[in-house]
Amino acid sequence: MMSIEVRFVFCVLAAWRLTHLLTAEDGPGDVVVRLRATLGQSVLGRAMDCFYCLSLWVAAPLAPFVSTDPLEWVFTWLALSGGACLLERATAPGLVPHATARAMREGGFDELLWRAARGDPRSDADVPTAGTGALAASGRTDSDRLPG
């Protein structure tokens, strides 16, 4: 018998796969495209346009495979949907996490480790141009960041 952890991971993967199939793929023999067209602007049709919405419905019947306790089932259902949503964000093309995008824009990753206090001359308002990080522009070193 599989452990609860393995069942949870399998159900997250299944929720992601089914939700992705229904929201973003044509399906084998274009069956999903035809289903979406048939449902049109109905409640179900609109649900198929939103990964996050549909993942809740797809995760619901998977939750009993992880837990049969009613209270645990509710949390498992939401966790499965949340895991599917995280996988969708992690695998979606063109999505760059906010902090990484900011660091790329500012020319370095040192800003991810330290942020100047509000009103400090090195605050975000005075971020140097690309190619130099805020730390390099300030003349400070990593050891300057360490407490006394």
Secondary structure, 3 states (H helix, E strand, C coil): CCCHHHHHHHHHHHHHHHHHHHHHCCCHHHHHHHHHHHHCCCHHHHHCCCHHHHHHHHHHHHHHHCCCCHHHHHHHHHHHHHHHHHHHHHHCCCCCCHHHHHHHHHCCCHHHCCCCCCCCCCCHHHCCCCCCCHHHHHCCCHHHHCCC
